Amino acid sequence: MRASYSIVAVALLCHKAFAQCVDGLAVLASGLEVSVQCSASVSEDAAAYTKQTTTAAVATETRTVSYDRCSVGYFSGGNGKNNRSENVEAVSSQDCCEKCQLKQNCVASVYTRTTCQHLVKSSQLSGAETSDQCPLGIEDYAFGNAGGMVYPGPCAH
């Protein structure tokens, strides 16, 4: 969204007021960046002062699209590349998955009514993208079709 506003302020004998107008960029409390350009004209014989300020506001909106990685389970099998299975205490598939989301190097989670298992990267995945939570690499794990009981962790695509 781009909006322009022009404000003309007329004051008698207030030449010092112009010093308060400064060219530049300001950020409003709403987060909008506002470009401010100042100009003035003074009529000596009329003893009047005219100040014109033009501002242009440019609003930028950023939307982050995310999904709950624990909301859809997949059919999948195997350990992937350089991964190990760890048993974790959990009371549900949601609990198991949420613990994986917080764990470093967690590729996937599975809950089978009595057991929660996390698939955890155990060594560096050569050439893989990394992050603070996934220093050993983010794996392109072969998740199958939706409807299963394997939930993606933060270290898997």
N, C-alpha and C positions, 0 to 999 in steps of 0.2 A: 504494500500500500504506500503510495507517495502522496503527500499533501503539502501544499504551499500556503503560507499565510503572510499577509502584509499588514503591518500595524503602523499607522502614522500618528505620532504624538506631537502635539503642538503645545508649546509652553512659552510664556512671555519671560524674556530675560533669564533663561535657564541654560545657558551655554555649557555650564559645568556638568549638567546631566548627561551630555553626550559621552563624557569620559567613562561612564558606567557601561556603555555598550562595547563589547569586545568581539571582534571577529573570531570565529573558531568553531569548535565542535563541543556540544554539551550532551550529556546523557540524562534523560528525564527519569524520575522515579519509576515510571512504567517500563523502563528499559529501552525506550525509543531513542535513537541517536538523532540529534537535531543540529543541523548546520546553521550557524548564525552569521549573517553578513550585515554590517552596519554602514550607514552613510548618513550624512547630515548636510543641510544647507542652512545658511544663516543670512538673513536679510538685514544688513546694517541700518538702512534707512527706515525699515519698518519696526526695528527693535523687537523683532519676533524671531523665535527659534523653531525650526521644524526638524524633527528627528524621524527618520523612517528606518524601520528594522524589518528585514525580510528573513523569514525562517523557512526552512524546508525540512520536513520530517520524513525519514525513511524507516518503516517498520519491517523488521525481518522476523519471520516466525520459523522456528525449527521444531520439527516433530520427530520424536524418536519412536520408532515402531518396535515393539518388543512383544514377545509372547511368553507365556508361562511354560517353561521347558518341562514342568512336571504335570502338565495337563493332558498330554498325549503320549501314550506308550506305543512302542513299535515292536514288531517281530524282528528279532535279530539273533545272531549266534556268533560264537567265536570270541576270541580275546583281542582281535585287532593286532596292532603292531607294538611290540615291546610293552605289553600291559600285563598286570597281575590282578587277581581277584582278592578282595579283602572283605571279610565278614564284618558287618557293622550292626550295632543294636538299633532297631527301629520298630515302631508299632504299626506302620502302614506303608503303602507304596509312596504316599505323599511325603511322609516323614523321611523315608529312605532317600527319595529323590532330593528333597530339600537339603539333607546333609551332604549329598554329593555336590550340590550347587555351591556349597561353602568350602568344599575340600580342594586343596591344591592338587592339580594334575588328575582330577576325576574325569573320566571319559564317559561313563554311563553307570546307571544303577538299575537293579532289578530287585523286586520284593516278591517272595513266594509264600505268603501267608505266615511263615514262621522265620524266614531268613531274609536279611537285607545284604546284598552284595554290591560292592562298588568295583568297577573296572578302573584301575589306576595305572597311569603311565609310569613305567619303572625305569626307563632310560630315554635319553635324548632321541627324538625322532628327526632324523637327518633332513634338512631343508624345509622343515615345517615352520609355519607361523607360530610365534610364542606370545605370551602375555604374562603379566605379573602373577596371575593365578595358574597359568599353564607354562611354566618355564621350560618344561621338557618337550613342549610342542602341542599344537592343536591338530588332532587327527581327523582325517576325512574318513570317519567310521561308517561302515556299511549298515546303516539302519534300514530295516526292511519296511514293509507296509505298516500303516497305523493300525492300532487295535491290539497290540501286544502288551507285554509287561516290562519292556526295556525302555528306560527313560534317558534321553541325552544329558550328558553332563556338560560343564562349561568348557571342557577341553576336547570337544568333538563337534564336527559339522554334520 
